[in-house]
Amino acid sequence: MSVKLTLTVNGKAVTAEVDPRTLLVEFLRTNLALTGTHVGCDTGQCGACTIHLDGRAVKACNMLAAQANGAAVVTIEGLAAAPSTSWSGIRRPTSRRSVKDWKATSAAAPGTTTSSARCRLAPPRWANRG
């Protein structure tokens, strides 16, 4: 038995037949070859699998691909395609020390970057209180 899945990934329409038990992270990595979304801990605690689903940061290792049906997904590859002026502070380490720290935590770097992008794109709701 399979489930028909239709969604938008990094601005491109995608349609596929998937096993109902397929995790979203598996679908992105295996079916679409978007390997920037990592599987780090298998419990969702490390954040390496973080993606944007309809504008919200979610952990793709805790979600079935079928649950994303009809949604807009943005992965680290989609963020990397954004204009460099809007992402330069997130995508590139700014000092030798941060390069060293970034390399030490590079397994979770895509998820961390994706989570950071949400903060950078939209200020928190409390910031608009007057």
C-alpha distance (Angstrom), angle and dihedral (degrees) to the residues before:
residue distance angle dihedral
M1 . . .
S2 3.80 . .
V3 3.78 137.3 .
K4 3.80 124.9 -133.5
L5 3.77 110.6 -125.5
T6 3.80 125.0 -164.3
L7 3.78 120.2 177.4
T8 3.78 143.6 133.6
V9 3.79 116.2 -106.3
N10 3.81 118.0 -170.4
G11 3.80 89.9 -20.7
K12 3.82 96.2 -49.3
A13 3.81 124.7 109.3
V14 3.80 112.7 -119.6
T15 3.80 128.6 -170.1
A16 3.81 122.7 -177.8
E17 3.78 144.4 152.1
V18 3.80 111.3 -121.8
D19 3.76 138.2 176.0
P20 3.84 107.4 -100.1
R21 3.83 89.0 -122.7
T22 3.82 94.5 57.3
L23 3.78 113.4 121.3
L24 3.79 117.1 -133.3
V25 3.81 91.2 -120.1
E26 3.83 90.0 54.5
F27 3.80 91.1 49.1
L28 3.81 92.6 50.6
R29 3.80 94.2 46.4
T30 3.81 100.8 37.7
N31 3.80 106.3 29.2
L32 3.81 99.0 33.1
A33 3.84 100.0 27.3
L34 3.83 90.9 -129.2
T35 3.78 95.4 146.1
G36 3.79 97.1 166.7
T37 3.80 88.5 89.2
H38 3.80 102.5 80.9
V39 3.77 134.3 -156.7
G40 3.78 104.1 -137.1
C41 3.78 112.9 157.7
D42 3.83 105.9 -0.2
T43 3.81 89.9 -130.6
G44 3.82 102.0 74.7
Q45 3.79 94.4 -116.0
C46 3.81 98.5 111.3
G47 3.83 96.4 52.4
A48 3.82 95.5 -139.7
C49 3.81 89.3 128.4
T50 3.84 95.8 53.6
I51 3.81 116.2 139.8
H52 3.79 134.8 161.2
L53 3.80 115.0 -103.7
D54 3.79 112.8 -173.1
G55 3.81 89.0 -23.7
R56 3.82 96.5 -48.7
A57 3.79 124.6 108.7
V58 3.81 108.1 -120.3
K59 3.79 135.3 167.8
A60 3.80 109.6 -111.3
C61 3.82 93.7 -159.2
N62 3.82 90.5 65.4
M63 3.79 96.1 49.0
L64 3.78 133.7 74.2
A65 3.78 116.5 -126.2
A66 3.81 88.8 -125.3
Q67 3.82 89.4 61.3
A68 3.81 88.8 63.0
N69 3.81 92.9 56.9
G70 3.81 109.2 137.2
A71 3.80 93.4 9.1
A72 3.79 133.1 122.8
V73 3.82 111.4 -119.1
V74 3.80 125.4 -166.5
T75 3.81 118.6 -170.7
I76 3.79 131.2 -173.6
E77 3.82 87.3 -89.1
G78 3.81 89.3 57.8
L79 3.79 91.2 49.7
A80 3.80 90.4 48.8
A81 3.81 89.2 57.5
A82 3.82 90.8 57.7
P83 3.82 118.6 105.3
S84 3.79 109.2 -74.9
T85 3.80 93.5 -130.6
S86 3.79 91.9 66.2
W87 3.81 95.3 45.4
S88 3.78 104.8 35.0
G89 3.80 93.8 105.1
I90 3.79 92.4 50.8
R91 3.78 103.5 37.5
R92 3.79 100.9 47.0
P93 3.79 129.2 52.5
T94 3.80 110.0 -122.0
S95 3.79 102.7 -148.6
R96 3.80 141.5 21.3
R97 3.78 89.8 -101.4
S98 3.80 92.5 53.1
V99 3.83 90.2 47.9
K100 3.80 88.9 55.8
D101 3.82 92.0 46.9
W102 3.80 91.6 45.0
K103 3.82 92.2 52.9
A104 3.79 90.7 49.1
T105 3.81 91.0 56.4
S106 3.80 99.7 32.1
A107 3.83 94.4 125.4
A108 3.80 90.6 69.0
A109 3.80 95.5 32.2
P110 3.84 96.4 102.4
G111 3.81 91.9 52.1
T112 3.79 92.3 44.9
T113 3.79 91.4 49.1
T114 3.80 91.5 48.5
S115 3.81 90.8 50.4
S116 3.82 91.0 47.2
A117 3.79 90.9 50.8
R118 3.79 90.3 60.6
C119 3.80 89.8 56.8
R120 3.77 92.0 46.3
L121 3.82 95.3 46.9
A122 3.78 97.5 47.8
P123 3.78 124.8 22.3
P124 3.80 114.8 -132.0
R125 3.80 116.4 -88.0
W126 3.79 92.2 -113.8
A127 3.84 90.5 60.0
N128 3.81 90.8 69.2
R129 3.79 96.0 56.0
G130 3.75 111.9 116.7
